[in-house]
Amino acid sequence: MSILIKNGYVLDPSSGFEGKRDIFIKRGIIKEVAADISEDAEQVIDAEGMYVMPGFIDLHVHLREPGYEYKETIATGSMAAARGGFTSICPMPNTNPTIDNHQMIEYLLLKAKKEASVNILPIGAITKGQQGHDLADIEGMAKAGAVALSEDGKSVMNTALYLEGMKQAKAAGIPIFAHCEDKDLVQGGVMNDGTKSQELNLPGISNAVEDVIAARDIIMAKEAGAQLHLCHCSTKDSVTFVKLAKEAGLPVTGEVCPHHFTLSDEDIPKDDSNYKMNPPLRSKEDVQALKEALRDNIMDVIATDHAPHSEAEKEKSMLESPFGIVGLETAFALTMSELVSTGYLTPMQMVEKLSTNPARILGIDKGSLAVGKAADITIANPNEEYSIDVHEFASKGKNSPFHGRKVIGRVKATIVAGKIVYEDL
């Protein structure tokens, strides 16, 4: 299959190039990038007025398979990723059974090869069953293809065990992705601890729940010499800690989710579980700190924490419903609307945080439009305005607080290894 992308506005942070270019793809590889390409191609895409970018990479998704296929599957989740412009996604290990050994990594990769629309890059658990008692098969998972380790959904509270896990991760050459939550401080909280939680009479989650573990994990990563990535940062102090770690020369990175830079707890209209996620929507002050951290390149990545649930589960009160919202199909539009159009990020910075930086953190040969690279490409119209409609999602999960929200920026085509897996041209 050969594809010629004509007249697109190329954004490629890996080379620093920004401007109008054509791209010729053959047998899944980028063969030429030039001002005017006249090669014969089986398919020609006119990308006039559109961004042409290295495919987005989401470091943080939940595909729910195996064990919770009623919420999402590899097939539906990867199709949602394709609709959102993501060509590679990293599923977290909190499935049933847990992704905690090399056999489960192999199973996931084999199933993905048959059913996934995009590249699946699995993350393994740090402890067996994510129970926090014994280390998982870290070396085996790394050899089988795990790109990182995470206890996502919780923190490893046993610091001695966690330190040994970090050392093994370093030896295996893969990073630790940290979900920062001191479970002893949560105390039944379901939303940010503030005026709004008092108004809704719902128990709050303080910033300290995240901050205590974020600081601890950075200290422990320094002790172990491990590469550490802080997931879904939501507080101004998490920003401070990442900044200090970088200034100290530590291999520490951080991610922010679109819901955390778009909404604050004051935007929660009532006891509505579509606004329940972990960490919760924070204060306006925290939101502002996250925006500035992305602008100033303190925070490296925009990731979705895509967390689908069934309609029945999310119809319940915030006191009873599970944490999490879907995000794969809204991330680009929210980033354009909240960060690019408002001047916090340049278009090039946006691509860095959605593609180039995630590839760098994983140490994979992606996130680039250079000749010879795999043709993982996202094409998007940065100026298209529309309202988000959860009923159009490919994901099984419709649990989003953004239904009906007016946004700008729509993904028009997603290409994975030279194959068009989504098209709306």
N, C-alpha and C positions, 0 to 999 in steps of 0.2 A: 504494500500500500504506500502510495506517495501522496503527500499533501503539500500544497503551496499556500502559505498565508501571505496575503498581499495587503500592503498599505497600512499595516498596524503600527501603533505607537509602542515600541519595545521599551520595557523597563527591565534591566538586567543588572542588579546590584553586584553580581559576581565579577562583572567586567567594568562596571561603572557606566555602561552605555545607556543613554536615554534618547530616544528619537525615532523617527519613522524608518522602518526597515521591513523587508520581506524575509520570510523564513521558509526554506525548503526542507521537507522531511522525507526520508526514504528508509524503508525497512526499520522503522522505529527510532531512527537516529537523525539528529539535526545535521544536515549535510552542508547547508550554506545559509549565511545571514548577510544580506547585502541590500543596497538601496533599490535595486530593480532586478528581480530575478525572473527570467522568462522560460524556465524549465517546464517541460510538459509534466503535468501531475494528474493523478486519477481524481483528485478533488482539489478545488480551489476555494479558499475561504477569503472573502473580501472583508478585512478587518478595519476598514476606514472608520476613523473616529473611536476606535477601541484600544484598550490596553492589551498588549500581548506580554505575558509574564511567565517566568518559570513557575511550574505547577505548585500550588499551595501545599504545605505539609502541616498537618495537625498533630501536634505532639500529645494530644490528650482527648481521647474519645472512649465511649463505652458502647460496645457492639452487642453486649448482653448474651452472646453465644459463646460457649454452651450454657444451657440451664435456664435462661430467661428469654427464650425466643418469642414469647408473647409481647415483649417490649420492643425487641429489635433483633435482626439477624445480620450476619455478615453481608448477605445480599442486599437487604434494604438499607443498612447503614452505609455501605460503600456506595450505593446509588445516591443516597443523600449527600455523601461527600462529593461525588461527581457533580451534582447539581450546584454545590457550593463552591466549585472550583478547586477542590482538594484532590490532588493526584496521589498522595500518600497519607495514610493515617495510622496512628499508633493506638491500638486498643489496650485498655487497662486490664489487669488480670483478675478483677473481682467478679469472676463468673462462677458457675457451679458445674463441674469442679473448677477450682482455682487454677489459673495458669501458673503452676509452681514447679514444673519439671520439664525435662527436654521432650518427653512424649507429648505433653500438651502443646508446647511450642510447635512441634512437628505437625500435630493434628490441625492446629489453627492455620498454619501455612499451607497445608495440603488442601484444606477446605476453601481457603481464600483463593488458591490457584484455580479452583473449579468455579467458584461462585462470586468472587469479588470483582467490582468494576474498576477498582483502583488498587494501588500497592498497599498491602497490609504489612505493617512493621510492628510485630508484637512486643509487648512489655511484660516481663515476668515479675512474679511476686518476690518480695524479700524474704518472707517467712512462709513456712508450710501452711497452706490453707488460710494464709493471712491471719493466723491466730496469735502471732507474736511470741511463740515459744521456741521454735527451732528454725534455723535457716533453711531456705528452699535450696533447690539444686541450681545454684547460681552459675557455676562453671558449665554445667550441662546445658542450661538454657542459653547461655551466651554462645556456645558452640553450635547450638541448633538454630540460632537466628534471632534471639531476643536482642533488641536494640537498647534496652534500658531495664532498670528494675524499679518497682514502685509498690508501695503498700496502699495505693490510692483508695480513698474511702476512709482511711484511718492512718494513724502514725504508729510506727514501732516504738512503743513506750519503754521497752527494756533497752536502755542506752548501751549496755555492754554488748548485747546481742546485735544491736544496730551497728555499732562500731565495727564489729567483725564482718557484718554484711557489707559495709562500705569498703573495707579492706579487700574482700573477695571481689567486689564489683570493680575496684581499681585493677586488681590482678587480671580480671577477665576483659578489661578494656571497655567497660560500658558505664554510663552515668547512672546515678541515683536520681529518680524523680520523686520529690518529697511532697506529700500531702501534709500540711502543717496544721495539726489540730491536737491540742491537749485535751484528751477525752474527759479527764477529771474536772476540767473547767467548764465543760459544755452544760452540764446540769439541766438537760432537757430543753435547751434553747432551740428555737425554730427560725428565728430571724435576728437581725442586728439588735443589740441591746441599746436602746435609745428612746427618744420621745415617742416615736411611732409604735414601738413594741408596747409601750405603756398605754398608748391610745387604743390599740387593738387588743389589749389585755392578753398578750402572747409572751411567753418567756424568751428572753434575749440571749444572744451569743456575743460576748465581749470581744473586742479586738485582741485581748490578751490570749484568747484561745489559739489564735494563729501566731501571734508574735512570739510567744514563749518557745514554741517548737521551731519557728523559723530561725531564731537566734541560736537555739541548741544545735540544730542541724548544720548550720554554717560552722559552728565551733567543732563539731564532730567530723565534718568533712575535711576541715583543716588538719585535724589530728590524724585522719586516715589517709590524707592525700588524695581523696576521691573527688571526682567531678560531680557537682551537685546542681540540680535544676529544681527551683522552687515552683511548684504548680499553683495555678489559680490564685495568685497574690491579690489580696483585697484591701490591705490596710496601708496607711501612710508609713507605719514603722517597718513593715516588710520592705518597702522601698528603701528606707534608710539602711536597713541591714544589708540588702543586696549592694547598695552603693558602697558601703564601708568594706564589704568583702572584695569588691572589684578593686577598690583603692589599695587594698592589702595584697593584690595580685593573686587572689584565690580563683580557681576555676568554678565560679558560681554564676548562674544565670537565673532569670526569672521570667515567668509568663503572666499575662493578664488576659482575662476572658472578656469578650465584648459586653456581656451583661454587667460586668463590674465597672467598665468605663462609660457605660451608657446610663445606667439607672442607679439611684440611691434608695435607701430605705424609705425616704419620703415619697417615692413614686408608687409605693404599694398602696392600692386604693382600699383594700379590705382584706379579710382573711381569705386569700386566694392562693392556692398552692402552686399556681404557675409562677409565683414570685418566690418560691421556696427553693433555695439552692445552698450548697455548702462549699466554701464559705458563703455567708449571706450577703445580700446587698448592703453595703455599708453607708456611712454618712457622706454628705456632699464634700466634706473636707477630704475624705479618703478617695473619693472619685476623682477629685481635682489632682491629688497627688499621683494617682495612677496615670492620668493623662499626661502630666508633666514628665513622669518617669519614662513613658514610652517616647515622648518627644525628645528627651535628653539622652536616650539610648541607655538608660539605667536598666530598664526592663527590655529584654531582648526579643520576646516572642508574643504573638497573639495566638492563643489556642482556645478551643471552644468548650472543653469539658462537656461535650455532647452526651447528655444523660437522659435517654428516652424512658418514659414510663407509660403504663396504660392509662386510658381515660378514666377508668374506674378508680385507679389509685390516686389520680390527681384531682378527682372530684371531692375528695375528703378535705377536712380542715387541715390547716398547716400543722396542727398538733398531731395528726395521724398519718399524713401523707409522706411519701419518701422525698428526700432531697433530690433536686436536679431538674434541669431544663434541656431541651434540644438546642443545638446551635450551629450545626454544619451548614444549614441552608440560609442562615441569616448573617454569618460572620462578616463576609465581604461587604455587604450593604451597610451594616452597622459601623464597620471601620471607615468606610467612605463617608458616611453621614456624620459620624460623631468626631472623627479625628482628621480626615483629609480635607473635607469641605470646610472645616472650622479652622484649619491651619496648624493643628497640632503636629500632623505628620505630612511630609511630602509624599507624593506617590511612590518614590523610590524607597523611602523609609517603610512605607506600608508593605512593599514587596519583601524587603529585608525581614520584616517581622512575621510575615506569613509564609515565607519560602526559604530564603537564603540562610537566615539565622537558625531555623529549625534543622536544616540539613547540616550546618556546621556543628551544632550541638550533638547530633547523632553520629557525626563523622561519616556521612554517606555521600556518594557522588551524585548529588542532586542539587536543586536550587540554582540552576544555571541554564542559560540559553546559548552557551558556547558551542561551536561546531564540534561534532564528535560526541556530544552528550546525548543521553536518552531524551527522546522528545516527550517530556512531561510538561505540558503547556496549558496555561489558563488564559482564556480570552474573555474580556469583560467590557461592557459599556459603562464608563464611569458617570455618564450623564443621564441614564435612564431612571425616571422617577416612577415609583409604584408603591402600593401598600402591601405589606407582608400578609400572606394568607396561609395559615397553617394547613388548610385543607389541600393545598397544592404540594405539600411536602412529600418527598419519597420516603422519608423516615416513617416508621410505624408510630413514633412518638409525635404528638401534636402539642406537647406541653411546653408552651412558650408564652412569655409575657408580652411578646411583640406582635401578636395578631392585630392587624389593622393599623399598625404603625407605618407612617409614610417615611420612605427611605429613598436614597439615591445610590445607584450602582447595581448592575445586574450581571451575573455571569452568563455568558452567551455560548461558550463552548469549553469543554474540558478534554484534553488529549493526554492519554496515558500510553507511553511507549509507542507513539505514532498511531494509536487507534483513538478515534473520536468516541468517547464513552458518554458524552452528554452534548447536546446541541440544541440551541434555541436561537437560530440565526434567521 
